[in-house]
């Protein structure tokens, strides 16, 4: 991590930006009644806070060793991230191993693992239902769970587990898919640090991802949102260093894992254009887009050919309420508000959410793209991705807490990241 040269207007007080964010992040854990509310957990968190504050104060007094203190701060953040995520994950994995695969895990993780089993047995995860699997007895507010009929996740969500699960199951071992998500989050820490120039912002970015209470909690629980975010992070990182082809491959993998990643595409295209939206520049980019299309074809194509109708039913119609077994109106979005006001009779009713999405989404998209055209860079990319996802996500059938935390995380990246000078970017692209 490079030492910072220059001043940051958010870092002029007695407490640096990264130290303030560290304290806020840690304090949120003290309100959660888990292992962290025990004397041991609170003791560890208190020690981490004291250590970080001490390093922050000393680094301001002993500026000649600032690089050393940046490294020590980073170590404290990583230790905190590992403790706050690995402890509950290990508890839940141990609980699951003892009590059964249907317990101590989010239902999406259970279904993903079963999809991997089906695929390895030569069965189509989109054609099959999930009755008779651990998902059937997993806790869910209603029975039968709509997930027993449909697999909403796109192929890369379960394909990414195959290289890890297959050899373990083949040898008779025990596999828990949340390990992949934990690795994604930990690998994302150095990548997110690269999105800023000054050390205090780099540390703040690592904190925003590594000490993110809801995101770490969801990851430890087995939710897969970090997978799509990780693909976007790596894609933008590669693009910023001129590796367009590899960047497009990673963005395609993100789009092949989470439907919400699709909202990043218009801003990703503008980011690749680097502010040059001339016909010549757009045409050149269109000729270079083949790695994205090829990756999508390789990952998604086989399932489209295998059973096109089942794939569309599961990944599109199921989520938009157009099937008898569609996912119910759920979460904290506009659909729930309609139910509370009595404007929708049943949680299974079809609501044409595409109408408010079109009416509100198009103007918002236009404004965000105009803004990015004028201020192109990482900050505009993350802001556009977060804002569009929030608008379209709210006016959708399903808008859950894990969607919202990815949006807030993207907003924090937009606030904390720094764009490289235009000259260096141009040199990297060349």
C-alpha positions in Angstrom: 0.0 0.0 0.0 1.5 3.3 -1.1 2.1 6.1 1.2 -0.1 9.1 0.7 1.1 12.4 -0.6 -1.3 15.3 -0.5 -4.1 16.4 1.8 -7.6 15.0 2.1 -10.3 17.5 3.3 -11.9 14.6 5.2 -8.8 13.9 7.1 -7.9 17.2 8.7 -9.4 16.6 12.2 -8.0 14.8 15.2 -9.3 11.5 13.9 -8.6 10.3 10.4 -11.4 9.3 8.0 -10.4 5.6 8.2 -10.2 5.6 12.0 -13.7 7.2 12.2 -15.1 4.6 9.8 -13.4 1.8 11.7 -14.9 2.9 15.0 -18.4 3.2 13.5 -18.1 -0.2 11.9 -17.0 -1.9 15.0 -19.6 -0.2 17.2 -22.4 -1.7 15.1 -21.3 -5.2 16.1 -21.7 -4.3 19.7 -25.4 -4.0 19.1 -25.8 -7.5 17.7 -26.7 -10.2 20.2 -24.3 -12.8 18.9 -20.9 -14.1 20.0 -19.7 -10.5 19.9 -22.0 -9.5 22.7 -20.2 -11.9 25.1 -17.4 -10.6 27.3 -14.9 -12.4 25.0 -16.3 -10.9 21.8 -16.6 -7.4 23.2 -13.1 -7.7 24.7 -11.7 -8.5 21.3 -13.6 -5.6 19.6 -12.4 -3.2 22.3 -8.8 -4.2 21.8 -9.1 -3.8 18.1 -10.5 -0.3 18.5 -7.8 0.7 21.0 -5.1 -0.6 18.7 -6.4 1.2 15.7 -6.9 4.5 17.5 -3.4 4.2 19.0 -1.9 3.6 15.5 -3.9 6.5 14.1 -2.7 9.0 16.8 1.0 7.9 16.6 1.0 8.0 12.8 0.0 11.7 12.9 2.8 12.5 15.3 5.5 10.3 13.6 4.8 11.1 9.9 8.2 9.8 8.7 6.9 6.2 9.4 3.5 6.7 7.9 3.8 3.7 5.5 4.5 1.4 8.4 1.5 2.6 10.3 -0.7 2.2 7.2 0.5 -1.4 7.0 -0.2 -2.0 10.7 -3.7 -0.4 10.4 -4.4 -2.7 7.5 -3.4 -5.7 9.6 -5.9 -4.7 12.3 -8.7 -4.3 9.7 -7.9 -7.8 8.2 -7.8 -9.4 11.7 -11.1 -7.7 12.5 -12.7 -8.9 9.3 -11.5 -12.5 9.8 -12.8 -12.5 13.4 -16.1 -11.0 12.6 -16.8 -13.2 9.7 -15.0 -16.5 10.3 -16.3 -17.0 13.9 -20.0 -17.0 13.1 -19.4 -18.9 9.8 -17.4 -21.6 11.6 -20.2 -21.8 14.3 -22.9 -22.2 11.6 -20.9 -24.7 9.6 -20.2 -26.8 12.7 -23.9 -26.6 13.6 -24.9 -27.7 10.2 -22.5 -30.6 10.2 -24.0 -31.9 13.4 -27.7 -31.1 12.9 -28.1 -31.6 9.1 -27.6 -29.8 5.8 -31.0 -28.2 6.0 -30.2 -26.2 9.1 -27.8 -23.4 10.0 -27.6 -22.1 6.5 -29.6 -19.7 4.3 -32.0 -21.5 2.0 -30.2 -20.1 -1.1 -27.0 -21.8 -0.1 -28.8 -25.1 0.4 -30.4 -24.9 -3.0 -27.1 -23.9 -4.7 -25.4 -27.0 -3.2 -28.3 -29.2 -4.4 -28.0 -27.6 -7.9 -24.3 -28.7 -7.9 -25.3 -32.2 -6.9 -27.9 -32.4 -9.7 -25.5 -31.1 -12.3 -22.8 -33.6 -11.3 -25.5 -36.4 -11.6 -26.3 -35.2 -15.1 -29.6 -33.6 -14.2 -30.7 -30.0 -15.1 -31.0 -27.8 -12.0 -33.5 -25.7 -13.8 -35.7 -28.6 -15.0 -35.8 -30.4 -11.6 -37.7 -29.4 -8.6 -36.2 -29.5 -5.1 -38.7 -31.7 -3.2 -36.9 -34.6 -1.5 -33.8 -32.5 -0.9 -32.6 -30.8 2.3 -34.3 -27.6 1.0 -37.7 -29.1 1.6 -37.2 -29.3 5.3 -35.2 -26.0 5.6 -36.9 -23.3 7.7 -39.0 -20.9 5.5 -42.0 -18.7 6.4 -44.3 -20.5 4.1 -44.7 -24.1 2.9 -44.1 -25.2 0.3 -41.3 -22.7 -0.3 -41.5 -21.3 -3.9 -37.8 -22.2 -4.2 -38.8 -25.9 -4.2 -40.2 -25.3 -7.7 -37.6 -22.9 -9.2 -33.9 -22.1 -9.2 -33.7 -18.3 -9.5 -29.9 -18.1 -9.6 -28.0 -17.8 -12.8 -25.6 -20.6 -13.7 -22.3 -19.2 -12.5 -23.7 -19.1 -9.0 -23.5 -22.9 -8.7 -20.9 -23.5 -11.4 -18.3 -21.7 -9.3 -18.7 -24.4 -6.6 -18.1 -27.4 -8.9 -14.3 -27.3 -8.8 -14.3 -27.3 -5.0 -17.3 -29.5 -4.2 -16.6 -32.3 -6.7 -13.2 -33.5 -5.4 -14.4 -33.1 -1.8 -17.6 -35.1 -2.4 -15.7 -37.6 -4.5 -13.3 -38.3 -1.6 -16.2 -38.6 0.8 -15.6 -35.3 2.5 -18.0 -32.6 3.7 -18.4 -29.3 1.7 -20.1 -26.1 2.7 -20.5 -23.6 -0.1 -20.1 -20.5 2.0 -16.4 -21.1 1.9 -16.3 -19.7 -1.7 -18.1 -16.6 -0.6 -15.8 -16.0 2.3 -12.8 -16.3 0.0 -14.4 -13.8 -2.4 -14.8 -11.3 0.3 -11.2 -11.7 1.6 -9.8 -11.5 -1.9 -11.8 -8.4 -2.5 -10.0 -6.5 0.3 -6.8 -5.7 -1.6 -8.8 -5.1 -4.8 -11.0 -2.5 -3.2 -7.9 -0.8 -1.7 -6.6 -0.2 -5.2 -9.6 2.2 -5.9 -8.0 5.1 -4.1 -4.7 6.9 -4.1 -4.4 8.3 -0.6 -3.8 5.8 2.2 -6.6 7.0 4.5 -9.1 6.4 1.7 -7.6 3.1 0.9 -8.0 2.0 4.5 -11.5 3.4 4.6 -12.4 1.4 1.5 -11.0 -1.8 3.0 -13.0 -1.1 6.2 -16.2 -0.4 4.1 -16.0 -3.9 2.7 -14.1 -5.9 5.3 -16.0 -4.6 8.4 -19.4 -4.3 6.8 -21.7 -5.7 9.4 -24.7 -6.8 7.2 -22.4 -8.0 4.3 -20.2 -10.1 6.6 -23.3 -11.4 8.4 -25.0 -12.4 5.1 -21.8 -14.0 3.8 -21.3 -16.0 7.0 -25.0 -17.1 6.7 -24.4 -18.3 3.1 -25.9 -15.6 1.0 -24.2 -15.2 -2.4 -24.4 -11.4 -3.0 -20.6 -11.1 -2.5 -20.0 -13.3 -5.5 -21.6 -10.7 -8.0 -19.9 -7.8 -6.2 -16.6 -9.5 -6.3 -16.9 -10.1 -10.1 -17.7 -6.4 -10.6 -14.8 -5.3 -8.4 -12.3 -7.5 -10.3 -13.7 -6.4 -13.6 -13.3 -2.7 -12.8 -9.9 -3.3 -11.4 -8.7 -5.0 -14.6 -10.3 -2.3 -16.8 -8.6 0.5 -14.8 -5.2 -1.2 -15.7 -6.0 -1.6 -19.3 -6.8 -5.4 -19.3 -10.1 -5.0 -21.2 -10.5 -8.6 -22.3 -10.1 -10.1 -18.9 -12.3 -7.3 -17.5 -15.1 -8.3 -19.8 -14.7 -11.9 -18.9 -15.2 -11.0 -15.2 -18.1 -8.7 -15.9 -19.8 -11.5 -17.9 -19.3 -13.9 -15.0 -20.9 -11.4 -12.7 -23.8 -11.1 -15.1 -24.0 -14.9 -15.2 -24.3 -15.1 -11.4 -26.6 -12.3 -10.3 -29.4 -10.4 -12.2 -28.6 -7.3 -10.2 -25.2 -7.1 -11.8 -26.9 -6.2 -15.1 -27.6 -2.7 -13.7 -23.8 -2.1 -13.9 -23.6 -2.6 -17.6 -24.4 0.9 -19.0 -22.0 2.5 -16.5 -19.4 -0.2 -17.3 -19.6 0.6 -21.0 -19.1 4.3 -20.3 -16.2 3.6 -18.0 -14.5 1.6 -20.8 -15.1 4.5 -23.2 -13.2 6.9 -20.9 -15.4 9.8 -21.8 -15.0 9.4 -25.6 -18.5 8.6 -26.8 -17.8 9.3 -30.5 -19.0 6.9 -33.1 -15.5 5.7 -33.8 -14.8 5.0 -30.1 -18.1 3.2 -29.6 -17.5 1.1 -32.8 -14.0 0.1 -31.6 -15.5 -1.0 -28.2 -18.2 -3.0 -30.0 -15.5 -4.9 -31.9 -13.7 -5.7 -28.6 -16.8 -6.9 -26.7 -16.4 -10.5 -27.9 -14.8 -11.8 -24.6 -18.0 -10.7 -22.8 -20.3 -12.3 -25.2 -18.3 -15.5 -25.5 -18.1 -15.9 -21.7 -21.9 -15.5 -21.4 -22.4 -18.0 -24.2 -20.2 -20.6 -22.6 -21.7 -20.2 -19.1 -25.4 -19.6 -19.9 -25.7 -21.0 -23.4 -25.7 -24.8 -22.4 -28.6 -24.3 -20.0 -30.6 -22.4 -22.6 -30.1 -25.2 -25.0 -30.7 -27.9 -22.4 -34.1 -26.6 -21.4 -34.9 -23.1 -22.6 -38.4 -23.0 -21.2 -37.4 -24.1 -17.7 -34.4 -21.7 -17.7 -36.6 -18.7 -18.5 -39.3 -19.8 -16.1 -36.9 -20.0 -13.2 -34.7 -17.0 -13.8 -37.2 -14.5 -15.3 -40.9 -15.4 -15.0 -40.6 -16.8 -11.4 -39.1 -13.5 -10.2 -41.6 -11.3 -12.0 -44.7 -13.0 -10.7 -45.8 -14.5 -14.0 -46.1 -18.2 -12.9 -48.6 -19.9 -10.5 -45.6 -20.8 -8.3 -43.9 -17.4 -8.5 -41.9 -15.9 -5.7 -44.3 -13.9 -3.4 -44.2 -10.1 -3.0 -41.4 -9.9 -0.5 -39.0 -7.5 1.2 -39.1 -3.7 1.8 -39.9 -2.5 -1.7 -42.9 -1.0 -3.5 -44.7 -4.4 -3.6 -44.8 -4.6 0.2 -46.2 -1.1 0.4 -49.0 -2.0 -2.0 -49.9 -4.9 0.1 -49.9 -2.8 3.3 -52.2 -0.3 1.6 -54.5 -3.1 0.5 -54.0 -2.3 -3.2 -52.9 -5.9 -3.8 -55.1 -8.7 -2.7 -52.5 -11.4 -2.3 -48.8 -11.7 -2.0 -48.9 -14.1 -5.0 -50.7 -11.6 -7.2 -49.0 -10.4 -10.4 -48.2 -6.7 -10.4 -46.8 -5.0 -13.6 -43.7 -3.5 -11.9 -42.2 -2.9 -15.3 -44.4 0.2 -15.7 -43.0 2.2 -12.8 -39.5 0.8 -13.6 -39.8 2.1 -17.1 -41.4 5.5 -16.1 -38.8 6.2 -13.4 -35.9 4.1 -14.5 -35.3 5.6 -17.9 -35.0 9.2 -16.8 -32.8 8.1 -13.9 -30.6 6.1 -16.2 -30.3 9.0 -18.6 -29.3 11.5 -15.8 -26.8 9.1 -14.4 -25.2 8.4 -17.8 -25.0 12.2 -18.5 -23.3 12.7 -15.2 -20.8 9.9 -15.8 -20.1 11.2 -19.3 -19.1 14.5 -17.7 -17.3 13.0 -14.7 -16.2 9.6 -15.9 -14.3 7.4 -13.5 -14.7 4.9 -10.6 -16.8 7.3 -8.5 -19.3 7.9 -11.2 -19.4 4.2 -12.1 -20.2 3.0 -8.5 -22.7 5.9 -8.0 -24.6 5.0 -11.2 -24.6 1.3 -10.4 -25.9 1.9 -6.9 -28.5 4.5 -7.8 -30.0 2.7 -10.7 -30.1 -0.6 -8.7 -31.9 1.2 -5.9 -34.6 2.7 -8.1 -35.3 -0.4 -10.2 -34.9 -2.7 -7.2 -37.4 -0.8 -5.1 -40.0 -0.9 -7.8 -39.6 -4.6 -8.3 -41.4 -7.7 -6.9 -38.6 -8.6 -4.5 -36.4 -6.1 -2.7 -34.7 -7.6 0.2 -32.2 -6.5 2.8 -29.2 -8.2 1.1 -30.0 -6.2 -2.1 -30.0 -3.0 -0.1 -26.6 -3.6 1.6 -24.9 -4.2 -1.8 -26.4 -0.9 -2.9 -25.1 0.9 0.2 -21.7 -0.8 -0.2 -21.5 0.5 -3.8 -22.5 4.0 -2.6 -19.6 3.9 -0.1 -17.2 2.9 -2.9 -18.5 5.9 -4.8 -17.8 8.2 -1.9 -14.4 6.8 -0.9 -12.8 5.9 -4.2 -10.5 8.2 -6.1 -10.1 8.4 -9.9 -6.6 8.1 -11.3 -5.3 11.0 -13.4 -6.4 11.0 -17.0 -2.9 10.7 -18.3 -2.1 7.6 -16.3 -5.4 6.0 -17.4 -4.7 6.7 -21.0 -1.2 5.2 -20.7 -2.7 2.1 -19.1 -5.2 1.6 -21.8 -2.5 1.9 -24.5 
